[in-house]
């Protein structure tokens, strides 16, 4: 189980970290809150599921880049 930070996901998908945080707060991506200082972590499998769902919905946008 590899965990990714918001910044790592943002960099990989070429989106702003606020976009990733919005996806998390909107429960589009399953994430774990490690505390105020540590922030959010997302399992690689959860990110892959999010991307696959967006592909199926035809909402490729920046997240599929």
Secondary structure as the mmCIF struct_conf table of DSSP 4:
data_model
#
loop_
_struct_conf.conf_type_id
_struct_conf.id
_struct_conf.beg_label_comp_id
_struct_conf.beg_label_asym_id
_struct_conf.beg_label_seq_id
_struct_conf.end_label_comp_id
_struct_conf.end_label_asym_id
_struct_conf.end_label_seq_id
STRN STRN1 UNK A 3 UNK A 5
HELX_RH_AL_P HELX_RH_AL_P1 UNK A 6 UNK A 13
TURN_TY1_P TURN_TY1_P1 UNK A 14 UNK A 14
BEND BEND1 UNK A 15 UNK A 15
HELX_RH_AL_P HELX_RH_AL_P2 UNK A 17 UNK A 25
TURN_TY1_P TURN_TY1_P2 UNK A 26 UNK A 27
BEND BEND2 UNK A 28 UNK A 29
STRN STRN2 UNK A 32 UNK A 33
TURN_TY1_P TURN_TY1_P3 UNK A 36 UNK A 38
STRN STRN3 UNK A 40 UNK A 43
HELX_RH_AL_P HELX_RH_AL_P3 UNK A 44 UNK A 57
TURN_TY1_P TURN_TY1_P4 UNK A 58 UNK A 58
TURN_TY1_P TURN_TY1_P5 UNK A 61 UNK A 61
HELX_RH_3T_P HELX_RH_3T_P1 UNK A 62 UNK A 64
#
